[in-house]
Amino acid sequence: MNQPLKGIVPPLVTPMLNSTTIDVEGLERLINHIIGGGVHGLFVLGTTGEAQSLSYAMRRQMIELTCKFANGRVPVLVGITDTSMEESVTLAKFAAQNGASAVVSAHPYYYAAAQPEQIYFYQRLADQLPLPLFLYNMPSHTKVIFEPATVRKLAEHKNIIGLKDSSANGTYFQKLCYELRDVKDFTLLVGPEEMMAETVLLGGHGGVNGGANIFPKLYVDLYNAAVARDFEKINLLHEKVMQISKLIYGVGKYGSSYLKGVKCALSLKGICSGYLIEPYEEFKAPEREIIKKALETIGL
């Protein structure tokens, strides 16, 4: 894996047939579909992958299958977020054994860790990992953030190589870019796709964008346009991204509407199952019809 990692690294959904059975054939189709769109990596067991709803056995199965189906075509990043450091290390070792390139960790959730505690935790975690580590800033789910100064301190560790920011806070992301402007080979990726092109123009390295499960080439093309500073093309492609955000992610008043929309779209396109793991439910017939019409409107 080149450092800094650049481009589009889709956060894989976890295709499920039911709450205990992975849709293996669907996962293979999904990975081939995504890699066929020209992406630069895959991220398994993130928020979009419903990682915290999966048993440890299913997490290991997703790692094994993803690495197998990717077959070295792109780097595979594996989420190891947990409230137990021991479990994170164990999963990282399994990821390394199966050929993953790096691991990703959001804050341990429940008690909110202060900034000095975050430094202490991640330095200790990185010391034990067999793979390089990406930090994962997800304040909506973990209740805390990586302050830019904390990231700067952690970037001094030779095994901490980047950060994915899902805060949707453009000011925060720019502060990260400024804080780390002199740190070579440290990757800064953004989660919310609505701001991906902007962050690339202003110093970021790419996106971990959920919509790339459905339309991988769109996001790759938008990233490339941003790198080339082709503003006419950026505007055209960004319009499509905003359509996806409104028409697919905005169906229903659920905290999980984004994920329901992505999985429903993949199901309608015949790529994989749309099943969500409890406590969430997949969209039923009325919502599926809305998503079907949205896909027709988007026209990709």
N, C-alpha and C positions, 0 to 999 in steps of 0.2 A: 504494500500500500504506500503510495506516494504521500509525502508530507510537505505542505499541508494538503489534506484531502479536499479536493475541489469538485463542485458539480452538484448533481441531484442524487440524493441518497434516500429513496422512498422508505417510509416506515411501513413495513408490511402489515397488512391485516392478518389475522390468524383465521384461516378458513376452517369452519367447524361444521360437522354433520349434526352433532348434538353436543351437550355440555361436556362430554367426556371423549369425543372422537374427532380427531382432526380430519378434515377433508383433504386427504393426501393428494388425490388426483387434481383437485382444485388448486392446491398449493403449487404443484408443479406447473400447471397452466399459468397461474398468476406470475410466478417467477420468470417463466419464459416470456410472457407478455411484457413484463416490466423491463427485463434486460433487453428484449427486442426493441424497446423504445430508446435505447442508447444511454441508460442511466449509468452513474459512476460508482454505485455501491448499493447495498441493501442493508436496512436496519430492522432486525427482528427483535421481538419482545419489548417494544416500546408502548406508549400510550395507545396508539392506533392498533397495536397488536393485542390489546386487552391483557397485557402480561400479568397484571396482579390478580386476574380472575382465573389464571391457568394453574393447575397443579404443577408441582416441580417435575413430575414425570412428563407432563405435556410440554413444559418449557424445554426440557432436554430433547424431546422428540422434535420440537420445532427447530431447534438449533441443528440437530443432526440432519433433518430433511432439507432445511434451507441450504446448508453447506453442500449437501449432496447435489441438490438440483441446480445450485449456482455453479458448481463444478469449476471453481476458480476463475470464472469469467469476470467477476467483479469482486471487490472486497466485501466481506460480510461483517457487519457490526452487530453485537449482541447486547441487549439490555440485561443488566444484572442488578437492577434496583431492588433493594430489599431492606427490611428493618434489621436484618442480621448480617453483620459483616461476614461471618463464616459462610452463610448461604451464598452471598455474592461471590466470594472467592471460589467456592465449590463450583458454581455455575460457570465462572470464568475459566476454570481449569478444564471443564467439559467442553466449553467453546473452543479453547485452544487445541484440544485433542481432535476436534472435528474440522479444524482448518479455518476457523474464524480469524479475522485480521485485527480486531479491536473489540473493546467492550465499552458500554455506556452506562452511567449511573446517575440517577436523580437522587436528591436528598433522601435519606431515611425519613419516612413520614411518621407522624404521631406527635411526639414532642418536637417543637421547633428548635432546630440547632442554631446557636449563635455563630457569628462569623469565625471566632477562634476555634469553636468546636468543629466547624466544617473543615477548617484547615487541618486540624488534628485528625479527623476521621479520614479525609481523603488522602492525606500523606501516608497514613497507616495502611489504608486499603491499597493504594498504588504500589506500596512496597511489596505486597503479597501477590500481586497479579502477574500471570504469565503473559499477558497481552497489554498493549497500550490502552489508556483510559481516556474516554471523552466524558467530560462533565455534562450534565443535563439540567438546564434551568427550567423548571416547570412549577412556578409559584402558585398557579391556580389549584394544583393538586397536592403540593407539599407544604404550602403555607410560608415558605421562606425562599429567599433568592441567594444567588452567589453575587455578592457585591463585587464590582469590578476590581477593587483592590485585592479581594480574596482570590479572584481568578488569577490575577497577576502573580500573587504569591504561589499559588498552586502550580502555575505554569513553569516555575523553576524546577519542579520535579521532573526528572527525565522520562518518567513513564506516563505523564499527563500531557496529552497532545492536542486537546481541543475542547470545544464546548458547543453544544446545541442549545439554542435559546428559543424557548416556546412561550416567552412572556408576552409577546405581541406588543412590546414597548420599544418603539423605535429609538427614543432617547437613550434608554438603557443600552441597546445594542451599539449605538454610536459611542457611548462611553466605554464599552468593552473594546471596540476597535481602537479607540484612542489610547486606552490603558495598555494595550498589547501591541502597539504600533511598532515597537522595536524587538518583539519576540518572534524570531524566525520560526517557520514551520509549525506555528500553532493555528489550528483550524477554528474558524468561527462560522457556524452554520445556523440558519434560522428555520424555525418550524412553520409559522404561519405563512402560507404561500402568497397571501395577499400583499406581503411586503418583501417577497424574496428578491425580485428584480432590483428594487430600491436599495436593499442592503448590499447586493453585489456591486452596484454602482458606487457605493460609499465605503467599500472596503471588506465586505464579507466574502466568504468563499463558496456559498451555495445554499441549497435548501434541503431540508428533510420534510418533504411536502406530501401530505396524505393523498392529495388528488392524483399524484403520479402512480398510485395503484391503478387508477382508471385510465388516465391519459398520460403515460410516461413521456411520450415524444413532445407533447405540448410544453411540459416543464423543462425538458432538456433544451428545446428550442428557445424558450424564454431566457433560461440561464445563459445560453450562448449569445443571444442578442444583447443581454446586459454586459457580458464580457466585452463584446465588440462595440458597445455603446451605440448600437443601432436603434435610435429612439423611435423611429417610425415602426419598426418591427416590435419593439418592446410594447408600445401602446396597443398595437393590434392583438398581441398574444395576452397581454395583461387583461384586456377586456374579456377574453375567454376565461381566464382564471377567476375574475370577479363574477362572471355568470355562474361558474361552478359553485363558488362560495354562496351565492344567493339562492340558486335554484336547487342545489343538491344538499348543501349543508344546512339550509334554513327551513327544512320541512319539519313542522311540529315544534312544540315547546319543551324539548328535552335537553338535559345537559349532555346527552349522548347523541344529539341529532346529527352531528358531523359524522360520527362513526356509523350510525344507522344508514345515512345517505350513501356513504362510500360502499358499504357492504351490499346495500340494495342495488346500487348501480352495477357492481361487479356481478351480482347474481343475474340481473337482467341482461347483461352482456354475455352470459354463459361462461364466465371465467371460473367462478367458485361459488360456494354456498354463501347465502346472506345471513346465516344464523349468528346471533350474538349470545354470548355466555351470560347466564344469570348474574345480576338481577335485571339485565337489559333484555329487550325483546326486539326481534327484527320487525321491519315494517310489514304491515298487512296490506291487503288488496288496495284500499284507498290511497295509501301513501305510495305504494308501488306504482300506481297509475300516474301519480304526480311526478315521480322520479323518471318514469318512462318518457313522459312528455318533456321533462327537462333535458334528457339525453338527446331527444329529437331536436330540441331548440338549440342546444349547444352544437350539435352537428359534427362532432369529431369522430 
